[in-house]
Amino acid sequence: MDAEILRERCAQELESSPRGYFGGLQWLRNVFVTVPREHFAPDRLWWPRPDEDGLYALIDRGKTPNRWLKAVYLLRTPLITQIDDGAIAPDAPANGAFTSSISCITVVIEMLRHLAPAPGDKVLEIGTGTGYNTALLAHRTGPDTVTSVEIDPQIAARARERLGALGVRAQVVTRDGERGWLAGAPFDRIVSTASVRRIPPAWLRQLRPGGVLVAPLDSPAGYDLTVRMTGTGCGAAVGRPVATVEFMRLRGQRTPQSHTCLGWPDGIDVQQWRDLEVRADQNGQRVTLQATAMQGPESAPAAPVGPASSS
Ligand SMILES: C[S@@+](CC[C@H](N)C(=O)[O-])C[C@H]1O[C@@H](n2cnc3c(N)ncnc32)[C@H](O)[C@@H]1O
């Protein structure tokens, strides 16, 4: 099995899907077929769904190389690269909380499409993971334009090494991404590949006016909404959900909080996510259902909600 062939096959599937993953954008197709995902995937990965014994199976490149490669190129399956913040070594089936992964292809591509980075844009990524998405970004925006922040030192070191080995010039910083990266601000694009309950104020301050922020935001429905927001200046942004998704939480935001305190109206129907608006500034965030959705039976029907894609 050849990785390039698998990549091309995935690209064709993404292209022909009614969901329009590439959105007709040639650059997005190009970055996908150019960056070797298998270069970033660790040799040992956990399958994200448990076997009958309740454990997540280990996929070992050394033992089953074809199975490993096929898994790496599954469109809708994230592969788990860390459990319980690294407390469990990837050498046997295991269970525990997923804390890092190589995100699934459909989610990665859809987020990039919504982020819409242009050549030369300065980009901040939060949650480097394997470095795969960092490489896709850098391929689009160019050398020394992407800063990626990863909280786990071992994961960051590995991503740095993998990016370097491929000649990708992107900076990987080990720190808590909730604080962003002031030294590189303002950013044209900010993307988080870990989900948040509250959009961190630092990201809003570090986004230039007119810049775009894409992040998975926790919702009262139990899944995340990918929100695409535009910076409005003075540390504020406004935008809308563009997809449903499930991501691992940013470390500092794992503890559940009341959605009311997070700016969600009581009793809101998250199934109407396409009609929600999200505003965030230095004082907090507010989610509202927009007027078109509240006009009654004559207004457009609420968009159907599909199963959330997981990261
Ligand atoms: C879903 S994984 C990212 C996957 C990555 N996009 C890829 O495809 O390889 C989320 C990552 O966010 C990192 N993370 C969690 N909390 C963080 C924080 N506060 N700051 C920076 N990184 C964080 C985790 O360690 C994990 O590696």
The ligand as a Gaussian input file, in Angstrom:
#p B3LYP/6-31G(d) Opt

LIG

0 1
 C       -6.614000      17.004000      19.409000
 S       -4.933000      17.236000      19.839000
 C       -4.281000      18.165000      18.464000
 C       -4.112000      17.346000      17.257000
 C       -3.339000      17.985000      16.152000
 N       -4.158000      18.964000      15.489000
 C       -2.923000      16.918000      15.168000
 O       -3.688000      16.621000      14.233000
 O       -1.873000      16.349000      15.370000
 C       -5.033000      18.504000      21.054000
 C       -3.679000      18.934000      21.577000
 O       -3.860000      20.077000      22.386000
 C       -2.909000      20.041000      23.410000
 N       -3.342000      20.944000      24.477000
 C       -4.277000      20.757000      25.431000
 N       -4.377000      21.831000      26.228000
 C       -3.487000      22.729000      25.767000
 C       -3.110000      24.035000      26.169000
 N       -3.683000      24.629000      27.221000
 N       -2.156000      24.662000      25.469000
 C       -1.555000      24.079000      24.401000
 N       -1.862000      22.836000      23.985000
 C       -2.819000      22.171000      24.642000
 C       -2.871000      18.576000      23.814000
 O       -1.697000      18.253000      24.525000
 C       -2.983000      17.898000      22.445000
 O       -1.720000      17.607000      21.936000

